[in-house]
Amino acid sequence: MKIPLIWLKDYLKIDKTPREIAASFTQLGLMLDKPLDQTGVLDLEHRMDRSDWLSIIGCARDLAAFENLPLKLPKPTSKLKQKTLSQPEIAIRVQTPHVRRFATKVFHQVKVGPSPRWLTERLLAYGIKSVNNIVDVTNFVMVEYGQPLHAQDLAKLPGQDITIRAACAGEKLTTILGTDIKLDSNVFILTSGGLPTVIGGIVGGVGTSVTQKTTDIILDAGNYDQRIIRQTSRRLKIINETVSHYDKYLDPRLIDPALSRATSLILELAGGTVTDNDDYYPHPPKPQTLTLHWSRLQLLSGLTLPKPTVKRILRALDYSIVEEDPSSLVVEIPYFRTDVEVEDDLIADILRINNYDNLPALALSTPIPPDITPELYRFEDRLRDLLVAKGAHEHITSSLTTASPDNHAITLLSATSSDQNTLRSSLVPSLQNVLGYYAKHGLKNIALFEIGKVFSQQGDKYLEHRHLSVVSTQKIADSLSTLMHVLGINYHISLTYQIVVKQKTVGAIGPHFYTLYPDLLLPLSQAYSPVVSEFLHSQSRDLSLLVPPRYVYADILAALNPLTLTYQTINCKSATPLGKVNNYLLTFTWPAKSNTSAEIKQILKTLKTALSIDSKS
Amino acid sequence: MQTQITQIQSRFTSDLDQVHTPTELDALYLKYLGKKGSTTQLLGQLKELSLSDKKIYGPLLNQLKQSQESQIKDKSKLLSSDVSHLLSMDLTIPGQIKPIGHLHPTTILIREMNDFFRQQGYSIGEGPEIENVEYNFRRLNLPEGHPATDLQDTLFIREGDLLLRTHTSSVETRILSSQKPPLRVVVPGKCYRNETNSTTNTNFFYQYQGFVVDQGINIQHLKSILTEFHQFLFGKDIKLRFRYKYYPEVTPGMGVDIECNFCHGKGCQICKYRGFIEVLGSGMIHPNTLKACGIDPSIYTGFAFGMGLDRLVMTKFGITDIRKLYGGELIYL
C-alpha cells in the first residue's frame, strides 16, 4: 500500500519524520516495503487479511491509534439535496449469486473537466494519472476508503437497465484500455440493453466510459464475492487497482460512506444534480459483537493492562463498547474490520497498538514435557555420522524429477516445468547426476549419500518411504559392509541383489550404489557399535575356491547355510577370474580353541558336492 | 692402522652426507665396501698384522664395516621411501590436505538449531511430505478459498485433496491432533511450492518450525525463546525487532527481524533499505487451530514460529546460488 504523506496528513496531525512514521507503521503490521525516498510516499507491505489497510483512512486510523492522536475523517454529507424518484431511472437487476450489494446514483448536468490540483497531486503521488474530474473522484474515493466506484456515461448506456449476470460464451468486451476480452459463463458481467458494459468487479468497458462530452452519469459501487473476483482476475490475467480491492473481503456497508463522499465531491467539482437510483442490497449484514474477557487478555499477553488504556485503544480503532462488567467488555466490531473473528483478534489489536516493543520477555517455567522425538530421527543422524566418518559427502537433491515410465510414480497436477513434475521413487539417479558432475570436474573417488523421502502410488494410496542411498565410483560393497558392521547387523546379498537381514529385505545394491531403508534397519541395529573389551585370539583359515561362473557368492552362502558350524565370520577377500572359473578367496574366522580342521573339512565337502566346486585349501 | 680407521670413518661420514640419490649411494658402497673399497682393503690388511694387533684392530674394523653397512642401509631406506620420510623430520613444512566426508550445510544448521532447542526441552517432530488439505490448510485456520491456498502456489497431487506440504505447520497440526499437551516440539523439514527454479528460489525449500502448547503460555514466553534463539544464531549483540504481523494460523501474530549487519540499521541494498532483515514469523496459535486439532483453547494456549532455512544456510556458508546448495554443486575438498 502506497501512502503519500501529504494525503495521510489530511486525517491526522503528525509531526514525525517519514522514517519515524514508517517505523510506527512497521510496528503496526504495515512494514516498509520499498526504500524511503524524497517523494514523500511510503510503500508499505500489505498482508491479505486487512482490506481496510488498502485505504488511506484505514492506515491513518491505525496510526492515529498507535500515536494516540485524533483522527479527522471527511465530514458526512447528510445535508445533500437529493431527489428520490418513485421509479428508478435505470433499473438494476441482479441475476448472479456473487453480488452482495450494488448501489447506484444518477447525476445530471455535470461538467466534465480537469480536476483541481489538490486532487491530482494526491492521485499522482499514489500513482494514478488524472483523467477527468469524475473518474478522478472515483479513484480518489477508492484509495481513500478502499471501496472501488465506477462511473458510466448514461447517454452511452445501451439500455435503460443495468443487469448483472453470468456472461454467455462468445460474448466480448473491449476494456477501457482497449483490450478485447472473450467472456465465458464463469465470468459475471454488467450489461445494459443486453450488451456487456463491465466485467463485474474487474474492469469497465470502453463503450460507456466518461469523457469530456459526458453530461449525465450513473455512479455505481458494488460488493462481490472476493473469491470469484480473485479466480476470474487471475484467469483473465487482469490485475489492477480495482481488483486489488475487490479480491479482498470488503463489507457491503463500506459503500455508504464511500458513495456519499464521492457524491459530494462530484457535486462540488462538476456541479449538476443527483438522484438516488436503485440499491440492490438483499441481506444487509448485522453488526457483530465480541466479548473481551480481561482474564483472557492477561492470559495471552502476560500483562495487566490498565482498563482505560485498553478502552482507549479499542475506541481509537472504532470498536464501540456496548456492554461492560467487571470481568469483560462487549464490543461491536467496526464493519470495515472483516478480519476480526475471535476474541484473540481483539487482543492482537490491543497488543499491536500498545506496541510489541513494550512486551517483556519471560522464560518458560512450565515443566519440560516428555520427549516425543522419533527414534528414527536419531538413528538417521547416526547413519549420517558413520557415512561421513567413512569419507562420504551428504547431499540433498530435489524430490521432483522428470516424468517417469514407472506407473507407480506420482505425477503432480500443477507444476511449473515438465522436467520437475514427478515425485522421485529413488534417490540414486539424482545422486549419480551429482557424481557425474564431480567427475566432469576431475573429482573422482568420491562417495555421496542422501537420506530423504521417495514416493510411489499403489492403487489409490500415495506412499512415502525414507531411504538412505550411497553412490560411489569406488567399490560400493566395502561401504555397506563397514556400515552394517558398525551397526552390528549381519546381512547378506540375495541373488536378486537385495540386502537381506534375517529373511527381511532392508535395501538393495547395484554396481555403484546401495540403498537402505532406515526404518527397517533401526530395530535390527545395536544401539552402540560393538566394542571388544579384551583381545580374542581367534583362529582363521583361508579357503581358495574355483567356482564355475554360473554361481555367485550368494550361492556359496546358501550352500553353507543349512550346516551347523561355529565360525564367527566369513569374509570374501577377492573374486578374480581364473581361466574358465572364478577364484574366490574366503577367510573363515573361529573363536579361540575351535576345532577348525573338522569344520573346514565339512565346509569343503559341502561346497564340492553342492556347487560342483573345485577347491584348494 | 688406527689413523687409517679414523680417516676412513670421517671421510665416509662426509661422503654419505653428499649422497642424494640411490646411484650415488651405490657408488659410495663400492668406494668403501666393494671388492676394492677402502674398508675392504683395510680389512684385507688385517691378516698381515701381528696376533696382538689383530686382537685390537679386528673388532674395530668389523665394527667399522657393520656401521658403514647399516648407515648405507638407513640412507637407502630414506632415499627409496617417498619424501614424506623427509617431511616427517621437517616439522615446519605444512601437511597435505586429505579429503574427509561432509554433512550437508542444511543438516549442519538443523543440528545446531536442534541442539539449542533440545536444551530447552523441545522434542523433534516429523511428518509426511505428501499432505492433505485438512492438515496443511484447514486445521491452520485457512478455509477454502483463502488466498494462501491458491492452486498456483501449491503443488497438488490430487485436486482439492492431496498436495505436497507447503510448510512445516502441517506437522504441527498432525502432532497437535495426535498428542496431548504439554508439548514442546521443533520440526525441521522439506516443503514445496510451485515455482520455477532460479538463483534464489527452488520448488522445494527447508523450514524450521517450533511450537509449544501448555497451560498458561503467553506471548512473553514466545518473545523470550525467540530472543534467546536469535542470540544463539547470530550472537549476543544481535539487535532484534518484534512487530505485529498477520499469519492466518496465529493471533496475535508476530514478525521478527534482525538488524542488518551490513548497514547496522541505516538501510542498504542487502536489507532492501529496511535496516532490518525479516527472519521469522510467529504468534500465539489461533484458537481455531487448537479447536480443529481437538485441544480446548480455553484451557491450553500456545505459540508457534517458523522460518526458512535456506537463506540462512546460504549466508552462513557463503553460497550465492540455491541451486548449488541442493543441486549437488557444492565443492567439497
Chai-1 contact restraints between the chains, C-beta under 6 A:
chainA,res_idxA,chainB,res_idxB,connection_type,confidence,min_distance_angstrom,max_distance_angstrom,comment,restraint_id
A,T26,B,R243,contact,1.0,0.0,6.0,A-B,restraint_1
A,Q27,B,R243,contact,1.0,0.0,6.0,A-B,restraint_2
A,G29,B,Y244,contact,1.0,0.0,6.0,A-B,restraint_3
A,G29,B,K245,contact,1.0,0.0,6.0,A-B,restraint_4
A,L32,B,R274,contact,1.0,0.0,6.0,A-B,restraint_5
A,P35,B,Y273,contact,1.0,0.0,6.0,A-B,restraint_6
A,R47,B,Y246,contact,1.0,0.0,6.0,A-B,restraint_7
A,M48,B,P147,contact,1.0,0.0,6.0,A-B,restraint_8
A,D49,B,Y246,contact,1.0,0.0,6.0,A-B,restraint_9
A,R227,B,G145,contact,1.0,0.0,6.0,A-B,restraint_10
A,L300,B,N218,contact,1.0,0.0,6.0,A-B,restraint_11
A,L300,B,M284,contact,1.0,0.0,6.0,A-B,restraint_12
A,S301,B,I219,contact,1.0,0.0,6.0,A-B,restraint_13
A,G302,B,N218,contact,1.0,0.0,6.0,A-B,restraint_14
A,G302,B,Q220,contact,1.0,0.0,6.0,A-B,restraint_15
A,V342,B,P287,contact,1.0,0.0,6.0,A-B,restraint_16
A,D344,B,T251,contact,1.0,0.0,6.0,A-B,restraint_17
A,D344,B,P287,contact,1.0,0.0,6.0,A-B,restraint_18
A,D345,B,T251,contact,1.0,0.0,6.0,A-B,restraint_19
A,A348,B,T251,contact,1.0,0.0,6.0,A-B,restraint_20
A,A348,B,P252,contact,1.0,0.0,6.0,A-B,restraint_21
A,L351,B,P252,contact,1.0,0.0,6.0,A-B,restraint_22
A,R352,B,Y244,contact,1.0,0.0,6.0,A-B,restraint_23
A,Y356,B,F242,contact,1.0,0.0,6.0,A-B,restraint_24
A,Y356,B,R243,contact,1.0,0.0,6.0,A-B,restraint_25
A,L359,B,Q220,contact,1.0,0.0,6.0,A-B,restraint_26
A,L359,B,K223,contact,1.0,0.0,6.0,A-B,restraint_27
A,P360,B,Q220,contact,1.0,0.0,6.0,A-B,restraint_28
A,A361,B,Q220,contact,1.0,0.0,6.0,A-B,restraint_29
A,A361,B,K223,contact,1.0,0.0,6.0,A-B,restraint_30
A,A361,B,S224,contact,1.0,0.0,6.0,A-B,restraint_31
A,A361,B,T227,contact,1.0,0.0,6.0,A-B,restraint_32
A,L362,B,Q220,contact,1.0,0.0,6.0,A-B,restraint_33
A,L362,B,H221,contact,1.0,0.0,6.0,A-B,restraint_34
A,L362,B,S224,contact,1.0,0.0,6.0,A-B,restraint_35
A,A363,B,S224,contact,1.0,0.0,6.0,A-B,restraint_36
A,L364,B,H221,contact,1.0,0.0,6.0,A-B,restraint_37
A,T366,B,D214,contact,1.0,0.0,6.0,A-B,restraint_38
A,I368,B,G121,contact,1.0,0.0,6.0,A-B,restraint_39
A,P369,B,P182,contact,1.0,0.0,6.0,A-B,restraint_40
A,P369,B,L183,contact,1.0,0.0,6.0,A-B,restraint_41
A,P369,B,R184,contact,1.0,0.0,6.0,A-B,restraint_42
A,D371,B,S123,contact,1.0,0.0,6.0,A-B,restraint_43
A,I372,B,S123,contact,1.0,0.0,6.0,A-B,restraint_44
A,T373,B,S123,contact,1.0,0.0,6.0,A-B,restraint_45
A,T373,B,I124,contact,1.0,0.0,6.0,A-B,restraint_46
A,P374,B,E126,contact,1.0,0.0,6.0,A-B,restraint_47
A,Y377,B,I124,contact,1.0,0.0,6.0,A-B,restraint_48
A,V388,B,G101,contact,1.0,0.0,6.0,A-B,restraint_49
A,V388,B,L103,contact,1.0,0.0,6.0,A-B,restraint_50
A,G391,B,G101,contact,1.0,0.0,6.0,A-B,restraint_51
A,A392,B,G101,contact,1.0,0.0,6.0,A-B,restraint_52
A,H393,B,G101,contact,1.0,0.0,6.0,A-B,restraint_53
A,H393,B,H102,contact,1.0,0.0,6.0,A-B,restraint_54
A,H393,B,Y332,contact,1.0,0.0,6.0,A-B,restraint_55
A,E394,B,L103,contact,1.0,0.0,6.0,A-B,restraint_56
A,E394,B,H104,contact,1.0,0.0,6.0,A-B,restraint_57
A,E394,B,T107,contact,1.0,0.0,6.0,A-B,restraint_58
A,H395,B,G328,contact,1.0,0.0,6.0,A-B,restraint_59
A,I396,B,H104,contact,1.0,0.0,6.0,A-B,restraint_60
A,I396,B,T106,contact,1.0,0.0,6.0,A-B,restraint_61
A,I396,B,Y326,contact,1.0,0.0,6.0,A-B,restraint_62
A,T397,B,G328,contact,1.0,0.0,6.0,A-B,restraint_63
A,L400,B,N203,contact,1.0,0.0,6.0,A-B,restraint_64
A,I410,B,I157,contact,1.0,0.0,6.0,A-B,restraint_65
A,L412,B,L155,contact,1.0,0.0,6.0,A-B,restraint_66
A,L413,B,F156,contact,1.0,0.0,6.0,A-B,restraint_67
A,L413,B,E159,contact,1.0,0.0,6.0,A-B,restraint_68
A,S414,B,L151,contact,1.0,0.0,6.0,A-B,restraint_69
A,S414,B,F156,contact,1.0,0.0,6.0,A-B,restraint_70
A,S414,B,N194,contact,1.0,0.0,6.0,A-B,restraint_71
A,T416,B,N194,contact,1.0,0.0,6.0,A-B,restraint_72
A,T416,B,T196,contact,1.0,0.0,6.0,A-B,restraint_73
A,Q420,B,N203,contact,1.0,0.0,6.0,A-B,restraint_74
A,V434,B,G328,contact,1.0,0.0,6.0,A-B,restraint_75
A,K453,B,E129,contact,1.0,0.0,6.0,A-B,restraint_76
A,Y462,B,I130,contact,1.0,0.0,6.0,A-B,restraint_77
A,E464,B,P128,contact,1.0,0.0,6.0,A-B,restraint_78
A,E464,B,E129,contact,1.0,0.0,6.0,A-B,restraint_79
A,E464,B,I130,contact,1.0,0.0,6.0,A-B,restraint_80
